[in-house]
């Protein structure tokens, strides 16, 4: 049965998020009846898939952990096959507020990709030290690539319109930071447009962030390296007919 034209696929990549994912799915479904949730269980070893399914999500299970990039490409492939015209990533840990989904989706009225930006004068999200330096540098470079001002290019809270969904099915890298930086650079090289809207982030419901002081320093070095590779790579868009044949 075809999905309604105004339906939105909310893609939730999840790896061992049993304690968080159920509440996240329920909150998304309560936010708007147009939102359909697909949780991509990225090779979890806990009860992530069960918790997501019980909360009302469609669960796409991967046999082993592919990382956020692999999980998101799976989600976008599902979106294209089911006929969704809009899709948005929401993290399983509860940091992305479902109340802001509509704000991020509104950016698609003027662009192919809309990013929910954490550093756009909304909320109190703060990052210091090497990780913050890296984010500022990455944003300055991607601003030039996208030809529009961007302040938070590593945000995973981002929406895709029809052309972006097609692009992401064709190319959505799985390597470190590829799901944010490389996917954005490749989309810009393919002629897609980008915008950002300010959003506020929330703390994780359970668990702890993965980046400590040492991790932040490593993040700085690896992110610069990842961006260098992404900018050097050139991609071209695939015609919709070819894309449909490729995933049929």
C-alpha positions, 0 to 999 in steps of 0.5 A, a space after each residue: 500500500 503506497 504511503 501518503 504523500 505527507 508521510 515522513 520516515 524517521 530513521 533511527 540507527 541503533 546499536 545496543 540502545 535497549 534502554 533508550 530506543 523504546 522511549 525514543 520511538 514512542 515520543 516520535 510517534 506521539 509527536 505527529 501521526 505522519 511520522 513512521 519510524 524505522 529503527 535500523 538495529 545495527 547488529 545489536 547484542 542486547 534487546 534493541 530490536 525487541 524494544 523498538 518493535 514493542 514501541 511501534 517501530 518497523 525494525 530493519 535488522 543488520 546481521 552485524 555492526 556496520 556503523 551509522 553510515 551502513 545503518 542509514 543507507 539501509 534506512 534510506 533504501 527502505 524509504 525509497 522502496 516504500 515511496 517516502 518523499 521525506 526522511 529524517 535521522 533521529 538518534 536512538 539515545 534521546 538527544 534529538 527532540 522529536 518536537 524539533 522534527 518539524 523544524 528540520 523538515 521545514 528546511 526541505 522547502 528550500 533545500 534538498 538537505 536540512 541539518 538541525 544545527 546545535 551551534 546556531 544560538 538555540 539551547 545550551 549545547 556546548 563542546 570545548 577543547 579540541 573537539 570544538 576546534 575541529 567542529 569549527 574548522 569542519 564547518 568553515 570548510 563545508 560552508 565553502 563546499 555547500 556555498 551556504 553558511 553551516 555551523 554544525 556539519 557533524 550533526 546527525 539530526 538531518 532531513 532528506 528530500 526526494 533527491 537526497 534520498 536517491 543520492 544517499 541510496 547510491 552513496 552513503 559512506 560507512 567509514 569514520 565520520 562518513 555519515 556526516 562529512 563525506 555524505 554531505 560533501 558527496 551530496 554537494 558535489 552531486 548538485 544537491 543544496 543544503 540548509 540548516 535550522 537551529 535546534 536544541 539538544 538534550 542529554 542522553 537518557 541513559 549511558 555516557 557520551 563516547 568522547 572524553 579528553 583523549 577521544 576529543 584530541 583523536 577526533 580532531 586529527 581523524 576529522 581533519 583527515 576524513 574531511 580531506 579525503 571527502 573533499 578530494 573525492 568527486 561523485 556524480 548523481 545517478 539518474 532516478 531510473 538507474 537508481 530504481 533498477 539498482 535496488 529493485 
